[in-house]
Amino acid sequence: GISNMVWIPPGTFTMGSPTSEASRAAQETQHQVTISRGFWMSRYEVTQGEYMDVVGNNPSHFRNGVPANGTGGPVTNELLHPVERVNWLDAINYCAQMNERERVAGRLPSGYVYRLPTEAEWEYACRAGTITSQHFGNELRSGMANFYGSKEYDAFTGTVDNLEGVYLGRTTEVGRYAPNAWGLHDMHGNVSEWCQDWWTSYPAGPVTDPAGPPTGAFRV
């Protein structure tokens, strides 16, 4: 709900990655992006409980009693795990239903809407002022996020094998790992997150409030 929202201030940042960064995608051309208006973002990924409360169903795989594909053990508190197996239209529908419900309840200030972030807003919020490959720094180590921890990452050398690395093989309750500097959790790991835009290669020059192309083949 509203209480879980974090204010993300306006600002300018460098989006994309330097050509020296290991395992980067070729289209991640670095360019300057200005986010001219601040926005609110949920501190946590949308949970199964929140999704079910608004939409009325729960499409997630990792429900109570479902075994992990790794060492995580079965899920015991599904309502606090992120919702998954939702497509882009499901995410858009969730926002639309939130808007309707909160408006009717008188909880949505005039001029405000729930929506997905643009890809630029997402990266800006994730970086939280950092210029490293992850908001943690230039390394992603086991225990920092929910990921395949036996394959760690170093921005200078790429994948680093760690035989002791943790692989839970399932989602975790939201907010179980350290947040970034702006108080956002699970921006790395746990589940992927939908953005508003159609996917496209990055522009070369500076842009303000980019929202992606008008059409495309798939969403970010």
Backbone as CSV, one residue per row, in Angstrom:
resi,resn,N_x,N_y,N_z,CA_x,CA_y,CA_z,C_x,C_y,C_z
1,GLY,0.812,-1.207,0.000,0.000,0.000,0.000,0.847,1.259,0.000
2,ILE,0.176,2.385,0.283,0.824,3.695,0.262,2.025,3.748,1.213
3,SER,1.895,3.079,2.359,2.930,3.157,3.389,4.258,2.566,2.918
4,ASN,4.194,1.716,1.894,5.422,1.102,1.389,6.068,1.890,0.253
5,MET,5.544,3.102,-0.042,6.083,3.853,-1.159,7.255,4.731,-0.732
6,VAL,8.268,4.808,-1.588,9.469,5.603,-1.335,9.516,6.726,-2.366
7,TRP,9.835,7.943,-1.938,9.962,9.067,-2.867,11.308,9.003,-3.586
8,ILE,11.262,9.013,-4.899,12.470,9.022,-5.721,12.613,10.429,-6.301
9,PRO,13.633,11.181,-5.894,13.744,12.582,-6.325,14.157,12.696,-7.788
10,PRO,13.829,13.822,-8.444,14.292,14.004,-9.821,15.812,14.139,-9.875
11,GLY,16.394,13.944,-11.052,17.843,14.055,-11.184,18.326,13.574,-12.540
12,THR,19.631,13.591,-12.714,20.259,13.167,-13.968,21.258,12.059,-13.658
13,PHE,21.289,11.037,-14.511,22.224,9.930,-14.288,22.699,9.374,-15.626
14,THR,23.722,8.529,-15.559,24.215,7.847,-16.752,23.601,6.462,-16.806
15,MET,22.808,6.228,-17.828,22.134,4.944,-18.020,22.978,4.072,-18.942
16,GLY,22.888,2.758,-18.761,23.676,1.836,-19.571,24.929,1.406,-18.833
17,SER,25.885,0.849,-19.560,27.103,0.338,-18.917,28.324,0.662,-19.770
18,PRO,29.480,0.843,-19.113,30.701,1.109,-19.874,31.098,-0.116,-20.709
19,THR,31.761,0.115,-21.815,32.135,-0.996,-22.707,33.096,-1.966,-22.017
20,SER,33.741,-1.517,-20.933,34.685,-2.375,-20.207,33.981,-3.354,-19.263
21,GLU,32.664,-3.184,-19.065,31.966,-4.012,-18.074,31.754,-5.429,-18.593
22,ALA,32.169,-6.416,-17.793,32.083,-7.821,-18.205,30.643,-8.259,-18.410
23,SER,30.414,-9.076,-19.434,29.120,-9.723,-19.704,28.008,-8.740,-20.074
24,ARG,28.361,-7.511,-20.416,27.331,-6.529,-20.763,26.725,-6.869,-22.124
25,ALA,25.526,-6.361,-22.373,24.903,-6.515,-23.686,25.359,-5.379,-24.590
26,ALA,25.486,-5.668,-25.869,26.052,-4.705,-26.813,25.246,-3.416,-26.916
27,GLN,23.926,-3.504,-26.661,23.085,-2.319,-26.850,23.010,-1.418,-25.618
28,GLU,23.809,-1.694,-24.588,23.735,-0.900,-23.346,24.557,0.386,-23.425
29,THR,24.482,1.090,-24.550,25.254,2.312,-24.764,25.019,3.317,-23.642
30,GLN,26.090,3.784,-23.048,25.931,4.767,-21.978,25.423,6.089,-22.544
31,HIS,24.466,6.681,-21.853,23.918,7.972,-22.276,23.329,8.667,-21.058
32,GLN,23.258,9.980,-21.137,22.756,10.763,-20.011,21.234,10.842,-20.060
33,VAL,20.611,10.561,-18.926,19.149,10.627,-18.817,18.777,11.580,-17.683
34,THR,17.873,12.481,-17.977,17.327,13.358,-16.939,15.906,12.899,-16.606
35,ILE,15.678,12.642,-15.336,14.336,12.346,-14.830,13.830,13.660,-14.235
36,SER,12.925,14.319,-14.948,12.588,15.704,-14.591,11.608,15.805,-13.433
37,ARG,10.866,14.737,-13.192,9.886,14.751,-12.098,10.136,13.585,-11.166
38,GLY,10.098,13.863,-9.884,10.214,12.779,-8.916,8.983,11.886,-8.977
39,PHE,9.094,10.699,-8.421,7.973,9.760,-8.429,8.071,8.868,-7.201
40,TRP,6.995,8.183,-6.917,6.955,7.237,-5.792,7.133,5.824,-6.329
41,MET,7.840,4.989,-5.584,8.044,3.607,-5.998,7.894,2.704,-4.782
42,SER,7.332,1.536,-4.996,7.163,0.611,-3.885,8.515,0.161,-3.350
43,ARG,8.624,0.137,-2.036,9.843,-0.318,-1.365,10.116,-1.797,-1.661
44,TYR,9.053,-2.544,-1.942,9.150,-3.990,-2.161,8.508,-4.373,-3.491
45,GLU,8.881,-5.534,-3.998,8.158,-6.112,-5.126,6.715,-6.386,-4.693
46,VAL,5.787,-6.293,-5.631,4.372,-6.571,-5.317,4.256,-8.017,-4.835
47,THR,3.628,-8.205,-3.682,3.530,-9.543,-3.102,2.315,-10.304,-3.636
48,GLN,2.347,-11.616,-3.436,1.192,-12.444,-3.795,-0.051,-11.967,-3.042
49,GLY,0.133,-11.587,-1.768,-0.989,-11.118,-0.971,-1.599,-9.844,-1.528
50,GLU,-0.748,-8.894,-1.907,-1.235,-7.629,-2.475,-1.945,-7.876,-3.802
51,TYR,-1.347,-8.704,-4.636,-1.918,-8.979,-5.954,-3.288,-9.648,-5.815
52,MET,-3.348,-10.635,-4.933,-4.604,-11.362,-4.737,-5.676,-10.432,-4.171
53,ASP,-5.274,-9.548,-3.282,-6.198,-8.607,-2.653,-6.847,-7.683,-3.690
54,VAL,-6.084,-7.332,-4.727,-6.567,-6.386,-5.739,-7.233,-7.102,-6.913
55,VAL,-6.588,-8.148,-7.416,-7.040,-8.803,-8.656,-7.983,-9.976,-8.382
56,GLY,-7.795,-10.634,-7.229,-8.698,-11.722,-6.871,-8.202,-13.110,-7.208
57,ASN,-7.008,-13.217,-7.797,-6.420,-14.540,-8.023,-4.919,-14.475,-7.785
58,ASN,-4.304,-15.640,-7.703,-2.865,-15.714,-7.454,-2.236,-16.707,-8.424
59,PRO,-1.610,-16.209,-9.497,-1.055,-17.089,-10.534,0.316,-17.671,-10.191
60,SER,0.850,-17.356,-9.021,2.241,-17.682,-8.708,2.509,-19.175,-8.619
61,HIS,3.731,-19.565,-8.958,4.175,-20.955,-8.802,4.609,-21.221,-7.359
62,PHE,5.350,-20.276,-6.776,5.930,-20.527,-5.447,4.937,-20.224,-4.336
63,ARG,3.980,-21.152,-4.177,2.933,-21.066,-3.166,3.319,-21.946,-1.968
64,ASN,2.561,-21.857,-0.889,2.854,-22.641,0.316,2.979,-24.125,-0.009
65,GLY,4.048,-24.729,0.504,4.261,-26.152,0.327,4.995,-26.531,-0.944
66,VAL,5.136,-25.580,-1.877,5.847,-25.899,-3.127,7.332,-26.034,-2.831
67,PRO,7.942,-27.166,-3.218,9.360,-27.360,-2.921,10.241,-26.443,-3.754
68,ALA,11.416,-26.130,-3.229,12.387,-25.311,-3.944,13.148,-26.159,-4.953
69,ASN,13.713,-25.497,-5.956,14.604,-26.184,-6.902,16.037,-26.197,-6.401
70,GLY,16.270,-25.617,-5.234,17.605,-25.567,-4.639,17.516,-25.927,-3.168
71,THR,18.249,-25.176,-2.328,18.337,-25.516,-0.899,17.333,-24.762,-0.041
72,GLY,16.436,-24.014,-0.675,15.563,-23.106,0.071,14.488,-23.743,0.918
73,GLY,14.163,-25.007,0.633,13.049,-25.616,1.370,11.730,-25.081,0.845
74,PRO,10.610,-25.709,1.241,9.306,-25.301,0.713,8.889,-23.907,1.187
75,VAL,8.051,-23.254,0.386,7.500,-21.948,0.741,6.536,-22.122,1.916
76,THR,6.608,-21.220,2.898,5.720,-21.307,4.065,4.875,-20.054,4.255
77,ASN,5.223,-18.962,3.577,4.488,-17.714,3.793,4.262,-17.017,2.457
78,GLU,3.499,-17.683,1.583,3.353,-17.237,0.190,2.894,-15.790,0.044
79,LEU,2.058,-15.313,0.955,1.488,-13.968,0.801,2.539,-12.869,0.866
80,LEU,3.710,-13.193,1.446,4.798,-12.214,1.531,5.861,-12.429,0.463
81,HIS,5.661,-13.452,-0.383,6.563,-13.661,-1.521,6.084,-12.809,-2.689
82,PRO,6.997,-12.435,-3.611,6.552,-11.645,-4.755,5.617,-12.452,-5.649
83,VAL,4.649,-11.768,-6.260,3.810,-12.439,-7.245,4.678,-12.719,-8.473
84,GLU,4.505,-13.881,-9.077,5.236,-14.205,-10.312,4.297,-14.939,-11.261
85,ARG,4.802,-15.248,-12.444,3.987,-15.765,-13.544,2.896,-14.756,-13.941
86,VAL,3.247,-13.466,-13.883,2.362,-12.419,-14.389,2.990,-11.826,-15.644
87,ASN,2.195,-11.695,-16.704,2.721,-11.074,-17.912,2.550,-9.556,-17.831
88,TRP,2.970,-8.850,-18.876,2.936,-7.385,-18.865,1.501,-6.872,-18.727
89,LEU,0.579,-7.523,-19.424,-0.829,-7.095,-19.332,-1.388,-7.310,-17.927
90,ASP,-0.961,-8.388,-17.269,-1.369,-8.611,-15.873,-0.886,-7.468,-14.985
91,ALA,0.350,-7.027,-15.226,0.931,-5.950,-14.419,0.189,-4.630,-14.651
92,ILE,-0.126,-4.356,-15.920,-0.877,-3.148,-16.268,-2.281,-3.196,-15.647
93,ASN,-2.894,-4.374,-15.703,-4.231,-4.558,-15.119,-4.213,-4.349,-13.607
94,TYR,-3.146,-4.828,-12.952,-3.014,-4.622,-11.508,-3.005,-3.123,-11.188
95,CYS,-2.221,-2.357,-11.966,-2.164,-0.907,-11.754,-3.539,-0.268,-11.955
96,ALA,-4.235,-0.684,-13.026,-5.554,-0.124,-13.331,-6.546,-0.405,-12.205
97,GLN,-6.507,-1.635,-11.694,-7.430,-1.989,-10.612,-7.070,-1.272,-9.305
98,MET,-5.769,-1.072,-9.070,-5.334,-0.291,-7.908,-5.872,1.133,-8.002
99,ASN,-5.732,1.739,-9.195,-6.220,3.109,-9.394,-7.710,3.210,-9.091
100,GLU,-8.472,2.270,-9.640,-9.922,2.276,-9.440,-10.265,2.139,-7.956
101,ARG,-9.650,1.167,-7.299,-9.951,0.908,-5.888,-9.582,2.092,-4.997
102,GLU,-8.379,2.643,-5.210,-7.892,3.721,-4.345,-8.639,5.023,-4.600
103,ARG,-9.053,5.246,-5.856,-9.867,6.432,-6.158,-11.209,6.363,-5.436
104,VAL,-11.877,5.215,-5.569,-13.184,5.028,-4.939,-13.081,5.208,-3.422
105,ALA,-11.956,4.738,-2.865,-11.758,4.828,-1.415,-11.304,6.214,-0.971
106,GLY,-11.039,7.105,-1.938,-10.596,8.452,-1.595,-9.166,8.522,-1.109
107,ARG,-8.346,7.513,-1.473,-6.961,7.466,-0.997,-5.944,7.886,-2.060
108,LEU,-6.419,8.208,-3.273,-5.488,8.552,-4.345,-5.570,10.061,-4.591
109,PRO,-4.497,10.798,-4.278,-4.545,12.250,-4.469,-4.798,12.608,-5.933
110,SER,-5.408,13.736,-6.165,-5.705,14.189,-7.523,-4.426,14.282,-8.347
111,GLY,-4.461,13.771,-9.570,-3.294,13.835,-10.447,-2.316,12.689,-10.269
112,TYR,-2.578,11.810,-9.321,-1.689,10.666,-9.093,-2.287,9.394,-9.694
113,VAL,-1.415,8.540,-10.251,-1.847,7.223,-10.721,-0.810,6.175,-10.335
114,TYR,-1.274,4.954,-10.154,-0.375,3.811,-10.075,-0.047,3.385,-11.501
115,ARG,1.245,3.190,-11.795,1.666,2.735,-13.114,3.007,2.032,-12.990
116,LEU,3.400,1.349,-14.051,4.738,0.766,-14.086,5.757,1.876,-14.311
117,PRO,6.974,1.712,-13.794,8.016,2.697,-14.101,8.484,2.523,-15.546
118,THR,8.990,3.602,-16.135,9.697,3.437,-17.402,11.014,2.709,-17.116
119,GLU,11.635,2.185,-18.162,12.925,1.510,-17.967,13.947,2.476,-17.372
120,ALA,13.933,3.726,-17.843,14.875,4.722,-17.322,14.601,5.017,-15.847
121,GLU,13.332,5.145,-15.484,12.986,5.365,-14.079,13.425,4.175,-13.225
122,TRP,13.227,2.961,-13.763,13.618,1.764,-13.008,15.121,1.757,-12.745
123,GLU,15.923,2.007,-13.797,17.380,1.965,-13.614,17.853,3.084,-12.701
124,TYR,17.250,4.264,-12.846,17.571,5.408,-11.976,17.294,5.052,-10.515
125,ALA,16.133,4.459,-10.283,15.749,4.067,-8.915,16.645,2.956,-8.390
126,CYS,16.993,2.009,-9.248,17.851,0.896,-8.843,19.253,1.375,-8.485
127,ARG,19.813,2.227,-9.331,21.179,2.716,-9.094,21.264,3.559,-7.823
128,ALA,20.246,4.356,-7.556,20.204,5.189,-6.334,21.488,5.999,-6.168
129,GLY,21.938,6.598,-7.255,23.113,7.456,-7.196,24.438,6.763,-7.448
130,THR,24.428,5.445,-7.577,25.682,4.720,-7.809,25.996,4.663,-9.304
131,ILE,27.277,4.425,-9.630,27.680,4.290,-11.028,28.321,2.917,-11.287
132,THR,28.177,2.032,-10.323,28.762,0.697,-10.427,27.803,-0.260,-11.143
133,SER,28.271,-1.484,-11.413,27.454,-2.432,-12.177,26.204,-2.859,-11.415
134,GLN,26.299,-2.937,-10.102,25.135,-3.149,-9.236,25.103,-2.020,-8.218
135,HIS,23.955,-1.812,-7.585,23.947,-0.759,-6.559,24.784,-1.134,-5.350
136,PHE,25.130,-2.435,-5.219,26.028,-2.887,-4.134,27.473,-2.482,-4.398
137,GLY,27.825,-2.265,-5.661,29.214,-2.061,-6.061,29.472,-2.827,-7.350
138,ASN,30.717,-3.145,-7.605,31.065,-3.850,-8.843,31.100,-5.368,-8.704
139,GLU,30.583,-5.862,-7.578,30.521,-7.312,-7.382,29.141,-7.697,-6.871
140,LEU,28.663,-8.841,-7.331,27.441,-9.432,-6.783,27.844,-10.763,-6.160
141,ARG,27.793,-10.821,-4.844,28.239,-11.996,-4.101,27.057,-12.726,-3.471
142,SER,27.233,-14.016,-3.253,26.211,-14.816,-2.582,25.832,-14.157,-1.264
143,GLY,24.522,-14.071,-1.005,24.041,-13.455,0.226,23.604,-12.013,0.056
144,MET,24.009,-11.373,-1.062,23.600,-9.981,-1.301,22.184,-9.903,-1.855
145,ALA,21.781,-10.943,-2.584,20.471,-10.965,-3.242,20.089,-12.421,-3.461
146,ASN,18.851,-12.644,-3.864,18.381,-14.006,-4.142,18.659,-14.342,-5.603
147,PHE,19.784,-15.030,-5.827,20.167,-15.418,-7.185,20.948,-16.727,-7.112
148,TYR,21.407,-17.195,-8.272,22.160,-18.455,-8.344,23.558,-18.204,-7.795
149,GLY,23.679,-18.316,-6.469,24.854,-17.834,-5.762,26.157,-18.555,-6.027
150,SER,26.109,-19.708,-6.697,27.364,-20.376,-7.038,28.007,-19.733,-8.269
151,LYS,27.262,-18.867,-8.946,27.805,-18.089,-10.067,27.733,-16.617,-9.692
152,GLU,28.767,-16.143,-9.024,28.813,-14.751,-8.616,29.275,-13.886,-9.795
153,TYR,29.291,-12.569,-9.596,29.641,-11.680,-10.698,30.625,-10.621,-10.249
154,ASP,31.608,-10.371,-11.110,32.575,-9.300,-10.909,32.603,-8.492,-12.204
155,ALA,32.402,-7.182,-12.101,32.268,-6.341,-13.295,33.531,-6.310,-14.152
156,PHE,34.658,-6.683,-13.559,35.920,-6.633,-14.302,36.287,-7.977,-14.930
157,THR,35.835,-9.071,-14.288,36.229,-10.400,-14.787,35.057,-11.249,-15.247
158,GLY,33.824,-10.865,-14.908,32.651,-11.644,-15.300,32.238,-12.629,-14.225
159,THR,31.807,-13.814,-14.641,31.305,-14.819,-13.706,32.424,-15.369,-12.834
160,VAL,32.130,-15.494,-11.546,33.080,-16.039,-10.577,32.432,-17.261,-9.929
161,ASP,33.044,-18.423,-10.057,32.492,-19.640,-9.452,32.718,-19.632,-7.946
162,ASN,31.659,-19.925,-7.199,31.762,-20.048,-5.752,31.002,-21.305,-5.341
163,LEU,31.738,-22.368,-5.048,31.114,-23.654,-4.721,30.295,-23.585,-3.437
164,GLU,30.587,-22.595,-2.599,29.843,-22.424,-1.350,28.625,-21.515,-1.539
165,GLY,28.457,-20.973,-2.725,27.398,-19.999,-2.971,26.009,-20.580,-2.751
166,VAL,25.099,-19.765,-2.246,23.747,-20.206,-1.901,22.835,-20.127,-3.122
167,TYR,22.118,-21.219,-3.378,21.073,-21.199,-4.399,19.799,-21.741,-3.775
168,LEU,18.869,-20.837,-3.439,17.628,-21.255,-2.782,16.707,-21.989,-3.746
169,GLY,16.715,-21.590,-5.016,15.863,-22.239,-6.008,14.391,-21.895,-5.878
170,ARG,14.118,-20.760,-5.272,12.743,-20.264,-5.146,12.800,-18.786,-4.774
171,THR,11.641,-18.135,-4.830,11.584,-16.757,-4.357,11.747,-16.720,-2.838
172,THR,12.025,-15.548,-2.312,12.016,-15.343,-0.858,10.980,-14.274,-0.535
173,GLU,10.600,-14.177,0.721,9.757,-13.063,1.148,10.426,-11.755,0.727
174,VAL,9.628,-10.790,0.311,10.203,-9.519,-0.118,10.917,-8.839,1.044
175,GLY,11.956,-8.083,0.730,12.653,-7.306,1.756,13.594,-8.094,2.633
176,ARG,13.961,-9.325,2.225,14.849,-10.149,3.052,16.327,-9.782,2.884
177,TYR,16.639,-9.011,1.837,18.034,-8.633,1.579,18.175,-7.120,1.740
178,ALA,19.413,-6.682,1.899,19.670,-5.265,2.155,19.144,-4.393,1.011
179,PRO,18.545,-3.251,1.334,18.036,-2.352,0.290,19.157,-1.512,-0.318
180,ASN,18.833,-0.810,-1.401,19.800,0.153,-1.934,19.713,1.450,-1.118
181,ALA,20.465,2.471,-1.535,20.579,3.705,-0.748,19.254,4.460,-0.644
182,TRP,18.329,4.180,-1.551,17.032,4.858,-1.520,15.955,4.008,-0.855
183,GLY,16.365,2.890,-0.255,15.431,2.086,0.527,14.622,1.075,-0.268
184,LEU,15.056,0.782,-1.504,14.348,-0.186,-2.348,14.984,-1.565,-2.226
185,HIS,14.157,-2.581,-2.030,14.638,-3.952,-1.866,14.476,-4.768,-3.151
186,ASP,15.298,-5.802,-3.291,15.168,-6.793,-4.370,15.233,-6.185,-5.773
187,MET,15.934,-5.054,-5.922,16.136,-4.513,-7.262,17.105,-5.402,-8.038
188,HIS,17.916,-6.157,-7.313,18.690,-7.258,-7.896,18.142,-8.548,-7.296
189,GLY,17.877,-9.541,-8.140,17.471,-10.847,-7.634,15.984,-10.959,-7.319
190,ASN,15.611,-12.117,-6.839,14.254,-12.537,-6.493,13.406,-12.756,-7.749
191,VAL,12.741,-11.727,-8.270,12.026,-11.895,-9.543,12.325,-10.722,-10.468
192,SER,12.116,-10.923,-11.764,12.217,-9.834,-12.737,11.022,-8.899,-12.560
193,GLU,11.188,-7.655,-12.973,10.148,-6.648,-12.775,9.793,-5.985,-14.104
194,TRP,8.508,-5.843,-14.360,8.042,-5.238,-15.607,8.200,-3.723,-15.605
195,CYS,8.606,-3.184,-16.748,8.611,-1.744,-16.981,7.566,-1.410,-18.041
196,GLN,7.295,-0.110,-18.182,6.243,0.352,-19.071,6.598,0.177,-20.557
197,ASP,7.878,0.341,-20.901,8.294,0.554,-22.292,8.308,-0.702,-23.159
198,TRP,8.194,-0.456,-24.467,8.639,-1.441,-25.458,10.157,-1.456,-25.441
199,TRP,10.737,-2.632,-25.661,12.191,-2.756,-25.687,12.764,-2.107,-26.938
200,THR,13.909,-1.430,-26.776,14.640,-0.897,-27.923,16.080,-0.672,-27.507
201,SER,16.965,-0.476,-28.492,18.353,-0.124,-28.174,18.392,1.277,-27.575
202,TYR,19.406,1.547,-26.784,19.512,2.845,-26.134,19.942,3.922,-27.133
203,PRO,19.505,5.160,-26.923,19.985,6.266,-27.758,21.440,6.582,-27.417
204,ALA,22.089,7.341,-28.278,23.489,7.686,-28.045,23.635,8.988,-27.256
205,GLY,22.721,9.925,-27.495,22.833,11.235,-26.854,21.962,11.374,-25.621
206,PRO,22.020,12.544,-24.965,21.229,12.781,-23.755,19.731,12.866,-24.039
207,VAL,18.925,12.361,-23.125,17.464,12.388,-23.263,16.829,12.778,-21.931
208,THR,15.593,13.270,-22.001,14.835,13.611,-20.797,13.542,12.806,-20.761
209,ASP,13.296,12.150,-19.660,12.072,11.361,-19.440,11.740,10.412,-20.602
210,PRO,12.704,9.591,-21.038,12.414,8.687,-22.162,11.349,7.666,-21.780
211,ALA,10.454,7.368,-22.710,9.368,6.415,-22.438,9.377,5.255,-23.421
212,GLY,10.459,5.122,-24.187,10.540,4.012,-25.137,9.795,4.316,-26.421
213,PRO,9.939,3.443,-27.420,9.298,3.649,-28.722,7.787,3.397,-28.650
214,PRO,7.024,3.894,-29.631,5.555,3.720,-29.619,5.113,2.283,-29.882
215,THR,5.936,1.497,-30.552,5.625,0.094,-30.802,6.886,-0.739,-30.635
216,GLY,6.719,-2.060,-30.607,7.883,-2.923,-30.453,7.503,-4.382,-30.489
217,ALA,8.483,-5.236,-30.280,8.247,-6.683,-30.322,8.000,-7.245,-28.922
218,PHE,8.673,-6.674,-27.923,8.424,-7.151,-26.557,8.720,-6.047,-25.542
219,ARG,8.208,-6.231,-24.347,8.302,-5.232,-23.291,9.544,-5.425,-22.437
220,VAL,9.947,-4.367,-21.769,11.109,-4.429,-20.881,10.717,-5.081,-19.567
